Each structure stands twice: as C-alpha cells, then as structure tokens.
C-alpha cells in the first residue's frame, strides 16, 4: 500500500520507499518524470534528469510512444522502456488514458467507455448517440482523430490544429472577431480544450449597445445550449483558416473559415460579427434540434444577422462567373484531389426602403474582397 507515484502538471513524481537504518522506520525519495504531450494530449515521450545535470541523455529517456491516428502504437522501433519510470504510471498513453493489457485486452479505459485503438471504435455504446444520428453508435471522435478528442466519454471537444510554432490556427482571428463585436476588450476566452466562454461583468453587459447585446445573445445561446430534454450539450464547430474547399462555412461538416468571415470587416447591412453569428446560430439549431432542417437552421441564422445589423437578408442569387477547378496536391503519402470554386456572390439586404448589396469576390474558395453598395 505504499505510495508509488503522483501526478503533476508536466508528468508525474515517482516515489521510492527505502528502509531506514533504524527498523522499522522508512524514508521516501522522489524523482520527477516529465512527459511531452502533443496537441491532442497523447503522451509521446517520458524522461527524467536522473543525474541532475540539466540535460537529458539517451539513457534518461524512459519511454517513447508514436501512434497511428486512431491510437494504435507503432511497433518495431524505440520499444525499450526504462526501469527508472513507474510501471503503473507508464500505462497512461494515448489521449492521456490508461492502456489495459490484462487478459490481452489491449484497449484503453476512457472513463465512461473502453476504446480499442486497433479498430478505432468504442467497445460500448455512445451515451449521447442520439445527438450524432448520422454516425455509427460506436464511432470514435466522428472519425477525425487528428482534430477532435473525447476526454470524458460524453461529448466531442474541438481541438485546434497547430502551426509550426505550436499556436492554434484561427484562434486569434476568432477571438478578435468576438471581442470586436462586444465593443473591444478581452471578453472571449478559449480554454485548452477549445471551449468558448465570455468573461463579462454585469456592469460591462449594461454598457453594450443593442447590436452588441444581440451578438452576445447568439454566443451565449450556443454556450448554454440544451437538448430537448434540458441537458446541457456542446456546440461543436471546427475552425479553419484560408481553406480552398470551405466558403464561409459548411453546414454539413460543421466548419467555419474564419478568414472568409473576417473578410466582411465592419460595415452596414452585414459585417464579420453578423456572419459569425449566422454560422453559430445555424450550428446551434442543427446540433440541439434533431428535427430541424437545414432551411430551419439557415432561417435562424438570418434572424441572428438581422438582430445585429437591423437589415433583413433577401433570398440569395446564384454565383456569377463561376469557375470550378480540380486541384491535385502531392502530400507526404500519395496525392489529394479536391475541387475549389472562384466567382462572385451577391447578398442583398433591406431595412424599410433602404437596400444594400454586398458583393463578394471569391478566388479558389477564399473571400478576397467584400464591397457594399446602396441600391
């Protein structure tokens, strides 16, 4: 029943109990083991500065883990595990969960369920399967293990992709949009799991303009969303930046391109905040009401826009000068083929007798320029 280890923010502390010279007294020594984790929380490397010289040598690396996308561990190299670590603590691996080898199970205990990395599937039914009726009941993170994580067996949590410097792509632009829509400041907070919260006091809330308050309501409706049984649920939206295949947002894929949205900037009838509100409201309706149609969600998005700008969006017209290109890109493994669109979109808005047309120039799926003109 002796203490073997305890966790800390950067790994764990290994405790070694030794017999003192005077029986039955004992004493404990403690060694820090540090762990490197990737952007999804997978433990990739465990090491300890055993000799205390401030550098890590090959002999001080306790274990290295490399994974296939769905969590199956690479084999055939770097398979040595040093005895200087704790054997129980070293069972924590993919996703930061315990790998169970007893009875040759070879799956992960992920709190509410068991997960088999060889199959990329849960061994137990998803407790919120009714919210993801278009997926198999045993699917893991919507089949997108490089983007999503499932920390508690309950809900998919958004994970930003990172650039070469380790920064989350699109996070700065997203927060800048939200903060500008609330009058400036640092209201938008996004935690390490991608969860959005709005840090605003009652005094600051009272100073919001009518348009800013309408924008805040759309955000808080999404943050505090509930299903038809009154249970709190997450609204999951993937953020990309400069995608050639996503124009503004994809209802089906639950994706927004923050560069396209921010291209609207500030202006009359439509702006970057009203467009973001439209996309968030659409996904809120889609993910909370399984009976809602795409048209229902789109109409709710248009109402959200109107609550912010005061302008009603008219029916959309077909894209002009449309050009579809087939792009073939060489990647690390094989090639990827996709289609991208260029052309001009026109959105028309009205408020009483006043009419405004927003013209959007699109080049290879990216909103390059948005201009407004009175009609």
Secondary structure, 3 states (H helix, E strand, C coil): CCCCEEEECCEEEEEEEEECCCCCCEEEEEEEEEEEECCCCCEEEEECCCCCCCCCCHHHEEEECCECCCCCECCCCCCCCCCCCCCCHHHECHHHCEEECHHHCCEEEECCEEEECCCCEECCCCCCHHHHCCCCCCECHHHCCCCEECCCCCCCEECCCECCCCCECCHHHHHHHHHHHCCCCCCEEECCCCCEEECCCHHHHHCCCHHHHHHHHHHHHHHCCECCCCCECCCCCEEECCCCCCCCEECCCCEEEHHHHHCCCCCCCCCHHHHHHHHHHHHHHHHHCCCCCHHHHHHHHHHHHHHHHCCEECCCCCCEEEEEEEEEEECCCCEEEEEEEEEEEEEEEEECCEEEEEEEEEECCEEEEEEEEEC
